[in-house]
Amino acid sequence: MSRRIRRIDELARDVPPARDLWPAISAAIEADKAAAATPVQKQAGRRAFWMPAAGLAASVALVAVGVLIGKYLGHQPPIVDGSVARNESQIAADSPIVRAQLRHAEYEKQRDALLLEVKAKLAAMPPADRAKVSASLDTLQKSIKDIEDALGRDPANALLQELFVNSCQEQMRALTAVRDSGREEI
Amino acid sequence: MKPDTVVDFDVALIERARRGDQKAFERLYREHVGRVNGLCLRMTRNPDLAADCVQDAFIKAWKALPKFEARASFSTWLHRIAVNTVLEKRRGSANNEVAVEDPTEYEEPTMVLDTPVEEEELEAAIESLPQGARDALVLCGVYGYEHSEAASMLGIAVGTCKAQLHRARGLLRERLERGVR
């Protein structure tokens, strides 16, 4: 029931939003962090232009990256538990090389599981939020794709490999944030 | 006027957030989101648009945190960003109003009504006000900002802010008397 007041400054200043806005904000922040790393990636990519790209060497390097990601998965099961999923457009954007090299059974299993959860979460979001979160996830995916391209030109570049792993981890965190949105309060 | 009374508590969180601690920033978000949303909602009159502004304002705040001076009020700083965001959205939708003439009289921002009214009735009357008058009333009347602060946030002259508030008061009294909804 509405109370009676005489002064305008007696009106409630706090009006909580109808829904939790943090997941979309968090995803945008993650995307911003990933984007901040992009100039370094591109710089490394330009250096790579001078080096001969060899398919075999690329495969070896990406296997190494895959192993690094595998280590990450092994060391951080709570985050990994369903944290590597992507939305449909992101899945389509996966390069065949990376897909092949990252086909670790456990990784795939966990990724598929999280994909379902994130998809459901996105579907339940209001259209405006869904668009924003999807755009943020796409930005992350684009960063990863840029690094993949650079790795294709400079497969032995340790900096690129590290950036690739870091970007994947950023993506995992963003996806986990989307999946877990609304589950807990601080 | 200092609308924020939790500045000290915020300082540690702000410092952590400035160092990239997202959890600390989430705490700040949880603490301030109600007030920022209330401000955006009253300025936009549209819950979805207000939510959009709130999201954008917090994202901008995160990016601008390194520039925030710890001595300032975080709440006021955040409100300034939120008001800017609302104004930007308005510019995008070309929904602007012509400013009114400056008044010759000075008024205190606080407005006391002749008789008590239902909170909902007052909110509805504020919602029915023209944009410029509503902005001034919300910032000065509801959130307690001085004319100079509100004018600075809105990007208008102090005199214009006073004029808008004067106009808002007149319209508000008139509409409350008529029982406008």
Interface residues (C-beta under 8 A of the other chain):
Chain A: S2 R3 R4 I5 R6 R7 I8 D9 E10 L11 A12 R13 D14 V15 P16 P17 A18 R19 L21 W22 A24 I25 S26 A28 I29 D32 P126 A128 K132 E185 I186
Chain B: P3 Q22 K23 F25 E26 R27 Y29 R30 V33 G34 R35 N37 G38 L39 L41 R42 P47 D48 A50 A51 D52 V54 Q55 F58 I59 W62 K63 T110 M111 V112 L113 T115 P116 V117 E118 E119 E120 E121 L122 E123 I126 L137 G141 V142 Y143 G144
